Amino acid sequence: MVGWERIVVTVGEKIGKTHLTYAQGGAAELVAATTIGLADVFGMPVSTTHVLSSGVTGTMWANKSGIQLETVRDIALAWILTLPVAMTLAGGLYWFSTLFLAA
């Protein structure tokens, strides 16, 4: 619930060189909903933000609207770093808590 506005602006306005059209937004949302629904059926964890930003990028590419590669690179880097950073933080928090709670 923190930082939602930055995510909305990035996905909606900064991935492409032009603003999304209604058709692009609809297509990206439909693909995201379908992908998330299929992932749920198969019990696969997915990030809704990752799926939607990929859909938006795909519509920009297909429409030849232009993609801001720096923004896409930053998003991809965040995706790559999310898992190891979360693992490290969780492991560190567990280790720290065992120092005080272990008998």
C-alpha positions in Angstrom: 0.0 0.0 0.0 3.1 2.2 0.0 4.4 3.6 -3.2 1.4 2.8 -5.3 1.3 6.2 -7.0 4.8 5.8 -8.3 4.0 2.3 -9.7 0.8 3.6 -11.4 2.7 6.5 -13.0 5.6 4.3 -14.2 3.3 1.6 -15.7 0.8 4.0 -17.2 3.1 6.8 -18.4 6.8 5.9 -18.4 7.1 2.6 -20.2 6.2 3.9 -23.6 7.2 7.0 -25.4 3.5 7.9 -25.9 0.6 7.6 -23.5 -1.4 4.4 -23.6 -4.5 4.3 -25.9 -7.7 2.8 -24.6 -7.2 -0.2 -26.8 -3.6 -0.7 -25.5 -4.8 -0.4 -21.9 -7.6 -2.8 -22.5 -5.4 -5.4 -24.2 -2.8 -5.2 -21.5 -5.5 -5.6 -18.8 -7.1 -8.5 -20.6 -3.7 -10.3 -21.0 -2.8 -9.6 -17.4 -6.2 -10.9 -16.1 -5.9 -14.1 -18.2 -2.3 -14.7 -17.2 -3.1 -14.2 -13.5 -6.1 -16.4 -13.8 -4.1 -19.2 -15.4 -1.4 -18.9 -12.9 -4.0 -19.3 -10.1 -5.5 -22.4 -11.8 -2.0 -24.0 -11.9 -1.0 -22.7 -8.4 1.9 -20.6 -9.7 2.9 -17.4 -7.9 3.0 -14.3 -10.0 3.3 -10.6 -9.4 0.3 -8.7 -10.8 2.5 -5.6 -11.3 5.1 -7.6 -13.2 2.4 -9.2 -15.4 0.7 -5.9 -16.1 3.9 -3.9 -16.9 4.9 -6.7 -19.3 1.5 -6.4 -21.0 1.9 -2.7 -21.3 5.3 -3.1 -22.8 4.0 -5.6 -25.2 1.3 -3.3 -26.4 3.7 -0.5 -26.9 6.0 -2.7 -28.9 3.2 -4.2 -31.0 1.8 -0.7 -31.8 5.3 0.6 -32.5 4.6 3.4 -30.1 8.2 3.3 -28.8 9.5 1.9 -25.6 11.6 3.8 -23.0 14.4 1.3 -22.6 15.7 2.9 -19.5 12.4 2.4 -17.7 12.1 -1.1 -18.9 15.6 -1.9 -17.8 14.9 -0.5 -14.4 11.8 -2.6 -14.0 13.7 -5.7 -15.2 16.5 -5.0 -12.7 13.9 -4.7 -9.9 12.4 -8.0 -10.9 15.8 -9.7 -10.8 16.8 -8.2 -7.5 13.5 -8.8 -5.7 14.0 -12.5 -5.0 17.6 -12.5 -3.6 16.9 -9.3 -1.5 13.7 -10.8 0.0 15.5 -14.0 0.7 18.4 -12.2 2.4 16.1 -10.0 4.5 13.9 -12.9 5.6 17.0 -15.0 6.5 18.5 -12.2 8.4 15.3 -11.4 10.3 14.9 -15.1 11.1 18.5 -15.3 12.4 18.1 -12.1 14.4 14.9 -13.3 16.0 16.4 -16.6 17.0 19.0 -14.8 19.0 16.3 -13.5 21.3 13.6 -16.1 21.1 15.6 -19.4 21.1 15.7 -21.2 24.4 
